[in-house]
């Protein structure tokens, strides 16, 4: 029980920090992010979530998002496309 309460207290103390302190800046102004994957990547189902997350939290750090997804592709196919496509 003590371990549970300690874990709960730790979780609450971490979650009480402001969002700006917890959000890492993975991208910098001018960076290009290439999304590599299969049909889910190709259909752009989650790209907007990632782009809007950074745009709303770091408006002064815009970056370019490029879709390199190919429907039916595999991890091996993605690796083979690095030199000429990605």
Secondary structure by P-SEA (a helix, b strand, c coil): caaaaaaaaaaaaaaacccccccccccccbbbbbbbbcccccccccaaaaaaaaaaacccbbbbbbbcccccccaaaaaaaccccc
